[in-house]
């Protein structure tokens, strides 16, 4: 059996096991372990490679960024900062048609720079922004679509768990990945705002009326009290990394501590919520570590099978260029996005294509941004569409079905795809700040 057949069968086997209900990292690990055992007819070799994969994943120093940034995001969310920044954005955009939708996008962009979590963004703004939009005549599908689409900014604008995971797989600097995510995240946010503005002109019935309320106006003191904590947090975390004063791990620790202090000062952190944040951090961290370990043994299996070399030779023989490779890559990510979560997609496809990208002299940091944006489209597409499920379950509104959420998110998924094409065509958009 040649490497192409082994690689193809392994992907098919992984998807089949997942459809049977097997936990994704277990499916990855089982297929990789059995493949190595069958290829080399050596059970001890498979066990030793599994031990090495576990050791390498657990002992990686930069992995400490995952629990630290996760805890910081959970604390910030529980402290109500998402609601605060939404109120600020809503007051700023209230005189513009579609202003509530634009405020949701802007608030999600700022919130993403602190939490790095699409799920947290979807949960917070589903309860805050959707009822407000419905109140002022927004179409229900458009309202949930705005929240679903803008929630993905949490995985692109740093700090982002997906950028951290990619940095492990591709052995890139976490700080470089964070820097590279800024412009693409802002471009996507601007694209969403422009799309809402265009919708307001071409299909005003989807947007409702311009709303100006006394209750939404904020005084200078209110602006300061609602924005300064977030500004301080972003300055310490991202400023510390970009100036070189803090490593990503140290920045994560500083951000977690500062977020906890802000929550305590605002009296929004109790012993119970603190314990809940710790438990949830542990669950998320364990799940990500499990995924990384499984992906590590999977990439070793592919290398042992000789698949990267075989793919390189196949591309050379068929004279496939950069555009053809990227079309295949993006298509594969979009397909897997209907089945798997973002982290799993990254951990499966990156080891397959990384050996093809490196010899072409392309930036692996740029490739990481393309990978994360492409994989994030899966958050908005059925049947998995995690952000859509979170929004539906958070809203608990019988007037809005899961189909409404998916149909509302579809135009924003198309906008993401357009931005992805732009990032592929102009790699400097991802590397300009490096």
N, C-alpha and C positions, 0 to 999 in steps of 0.2 A: 504494500500500500504506500503510495507516494505522499509527500508532505501536504500537498493540496487536498488530497482526499482525507487525510488525518485531520487537518485544520477544519475543513468543511463539516466533517462528521462530528467533530467536537462541539462546534457551534450549534449544530442541529440537536445534538444530544443534550446540551445545556438548556436550550429553549424548550425541548420536550419535557425534561425533568421539572422545569419551572412551571410549565402548564399542568403537570401532574400535582403541583402544589408544594414542591420541595423548595426550601429556603434557598435563595439565590447563591450565597456563598458556599453552601453545602453542595449544590449542583455543580458549581465551578470546581470545587475541590475534588469531588468524586470523579468527575470526568477527567480531570487532569491527572489524578493519582492512577486511575485505571489505565489511561492512555500510556503513561510512562511505563507502567508495569508490563503492558502488552507489547509495547515497542521494543523494550530491552529484555523482556522475560526475566526481570530481576526485581523481586519484591523489596529487597533491602535498599536498592537504589531509589525506588519510589518513596520509601519511608524516610531516607536520608534527605532527599530534596524537600519533602514536606517539613521536616524539622528545620532545615535551613530557611525555608520561606517563613515559618512561624517566628524564628529567632530574628531574622532581618526586619520583619514588620514590627515586632514588639519592641525592639531595641533601637529603632530609628529615633534620633533626638528630635527632629523637626515634627514628629508625630504629636508631640506635646501641644502643638498649636491647635489641634482638633478639639480636645476637651476644653481648653482655655477660651477659645473664641466661641465655642458652643455655649459655655456657661455664661459668657458675657452677653450673648444674644438673648438667652432665656431671661436673664436678670433685667435687661433693658425692656424686653417685651412685658414682663410682669410689672415693671415699674410704670407702665402706662405711657412710655415715651412715644410709641407709635400714634396714639390718640393725640398727643400734644402736637406732634409735627404735622399731622393731618389738619388740625384746627388752624395752624399757622398758614399752611398752604391754601386751605379753603378761603381764609380771609384775604390772601393775596390774589387769588384767581376769581373771586366771587363776581366781579363785574364783566367777566368774559363769557360768551356763550360756550357751554361745555366746561365751564370753570371747575365744577366739582370733579369731573373726570380728570381734568388736567391736574387738579390738586392731589388726586389719588395717585397719579403717576409720580408727581414730584415728591410726595410724602414717601412713597415706596422707594424711590431712588435714595433719599436721605436715610430712611430706615435701613436700607440694604447696606449702607456704609457703616452701620453699627452692628447689625445682627448677622448678616451673611446667610440668611435662611429664607428660602422661598416659602416654605411651609408656614413659618412664623408670620411673614408678610401677608400671605393669603388668609390666615386665620384672623389677624388683627383687622385688616381693612375690609374683610367680608362683613364684620359686625359693625364697623364704623362708617364706611363709605357707601355700601350698597343701600342700606335703608335711607340714607340722605339723598342719594340719586333717585331712588324710586319716589321719594316724597316730592321731588320737583319735576316729575314727569319724564324721567329717563325710561327708555325701553328696558324691560327687565333683562333681556339677553345682553344688551349693550352694557348695562350696569355691571353685571357679573363678569362680562368679558374684559372690561377695563381692569377690574381687580385681578382677574386671572392672568392677564397679559403682563401687567406691571409687577406682579409678584415674582416673576422669574428674574427680575433685576437683582434679587437677593443672592443669586448664584453667580452673577457676573461682576457686579461692583464689589470690590474688596472691602472687608475680608470675606472670602468665600470658601466654604468647605470643599466645593468641587475643584477650585483652583489649587487648594492644598493637596487633594487626592491626586490630581494630575501631576503636580510637582514631584510626588513620591514615585509615580509610575515612570515618568520621563526623566527623573533625576535632575530637575531644574530648581532654581532658587525660588523659594516661596515669595520673597520680596519682589523679585522680577515679575512673577506671575501677578502679584497684586498691582504693581505699577501698570502692567499691560492691560489689566481689566478695566482701568478707569475710563479711557476714551471710548471703547466699545460700549460700556455700560451707559455712558452719557449719550452716545449716539442713538442707542436703542430707546432711551427715555425720551429724547427729543423727537424721534420718529413716532412714538406713541402720542405725544402731545400734538404734533402736526396732524396725525391721523384723526384725532378727536376734533381738532379745529376744522378740518376738511369735512368731516361728517356733519358738524354743526351747520355748514353752509349748504351741503348737497342733500342732506337728509335731516333737517331740523326736527322732525318728529321723533327721532331717536334720542335727541338731547334734552328736549324740554326747554323751558324759558330761562333767561338770564335771572339769577337770583341775587338780590342784595338785601341782607337783613341786618338790623342793628345788632342782633345777638351774635353775629359772626364777626363783627369788627373787634379788633383787639387793640388795647392800649400799648404804648411802648414798653411798659413794665411787663405786660403779659407776653409780648413778643420775646422779651429777654428771658423771662422765667421758663418759657417753653422751648426755646432754641439753644440757650447757652449750655445746658448739660450735654446735649448731643454734639454741639460744636466742640466742647472740651474733650469729649470722648473720642471723636474723630481725630482731633488734633494730636492727642496723646498716642493713639494707636497707629494711625497711618503716618502722621508726622514723624513719630519716633522711628518707624521703619524706613521711610524715604530719606530722612536725614542721616541715617546710619547710627543714631544714638541707641536704638534698641534693635535686637534681633526679632524676628517674627514671634519666637517663643516668649521673649521678654515683653514684647508689645501685647501679646495675648494675655499674659499674667497681669500687666499693668491695667489693661482694659477691663479685665474681669474684676479686679479690685476696685477700680474707679466706678464701674457700673454698680457694684454692690454698695459702695458708699453713697452714690447718688440716690439709689433706691431707699437706703436707710434714712437719709436726710429728708427725703420726701415722704417718709413714713408709709411706703408702699411695699415693704418687705417684712413679712412676718416669719416666724420660725417655720411655720408650715410651708409657705411659698418658697422659702430658702431650701428646705428639704426636698420639695418637689423639683426645684431647679437642679439640685445635685443629682437626684435619681434620674431625671430625664437626660442630663449630661452623660451620666454613666451608660444609659441605654444607647444613646446615639453614638458615643465613642466606641463602645463594644461592637456595635453593628458595623461601623466603618472599619475598625481594625480587622474584624472578621472578613469583610469584603477585600481589604488590601492583602491579607494573608492568602486568601483564595486566588486573587489575581496574580500574586507573586508565583505561586506554584503553576498557574495556568501559563504565564509567560515563559517559565522554564520548560514546560512541556512543549510549547510551540518552538522554542529554540532547539530543544533536543530532537524534535521531528524535522528540523531544517526548513520549516515553513517560510521564515523571513527570506532566506537565500533563494528558495524556490520562487517566491513571489517576485523578487528582484529580477531573476532571470526571465520569468514570464513577461514582465513588463518591458524588459529590454528587447526580447524577441518580438513582441507585438508593437514595439515602438510607441507605448502609451506615454503621453506627455503629462505635464502637471495638471492641466484641466481635466483630463480623463480620470486621473487618479482621484482628484478632489470630488468629481461627480460620483464616483463609486463610493468614496468614503462618506460623503454626506448622505447619499441614498441609503447606505447601510445603517447609519445612525438614525435616520428618520424611520426606517423599518423597525429597528430595535426599540425606538422610542414608543412604539405602540405596545411593547411587551414588557420592557424593563424600566427600572428607575435610572436616573442620570448617572449615579455613581457606578452602577453595574455596566452601563454602556461604555463609560470611560475605561473601566478596568478590562473590558473584553476587547474593544476595538483598537485601543492605543497600542498594545503590544503587537498587534498584527501589522499596523501601518507605520509605526515608528521607524523600523529598519528601512522602509522605503523613502521616508521623508529626509532622514539624516544624510544619505549620500547625495541628495539633490542640493545640499547647502542651504536649506530653508531653516528659518528660525524655529526652534522647538517651542519657544515661548509663544510665538504667533500661532503655531499649530495647536497649542493648548487652548488659546482663546477660541479658535475655530471649533475645537472639539467641545468645549463647554457650551458655547452658544448652540451648536448643532444638537447636542444631547438635551439641552434645556427645552427645545421645542417639544420634546416628548412629554413634558409636564402639562402641555395643553392639548394633547391629542389622545383620543380614545384608543384602546379600551382602558389603559392604565391612568394617564392624566392625573397625577397625584394632586396637583394644585386644584384641579377642578373638583375632585372628591372632597378635599379639605374645605373648599368654599361651600359646597352643597351641605356638608355635615355641620359646618359652623353656622350657616344661616338658619337652618331648621325652619324654612318657609315653604309651605305647600304650594304656593303660587309659582315657585321656581323649581323646575325639575333638573335632573342631572343633564338631560339633553339640552336644556336651555343654557346651562353653563358651558358645555362643550361647543355648542353652536356660537355662543357669544365669544368664546376664546379663539375660535378659528381665524377670524380676520387678524388677530394679534399674532397668531402663529405664523401667518403669511408675512406679516411685517418683520417678524424675527428672521424668516427665511431670506427676505430681501436684504436685511442688514448683514446676514451671514455671507451672502454673495458679495456684498460690498467689502467685507473684511477679507475675504479670500482674494478679491481683485486688488485691494490696496493693503498689503500686509503692514505698511508703515503706520496705519491707524492703530495697530496693536503694539508696535515697537517704538513709537515716537518718543515716549517718556523714558525709555531705557537708556 
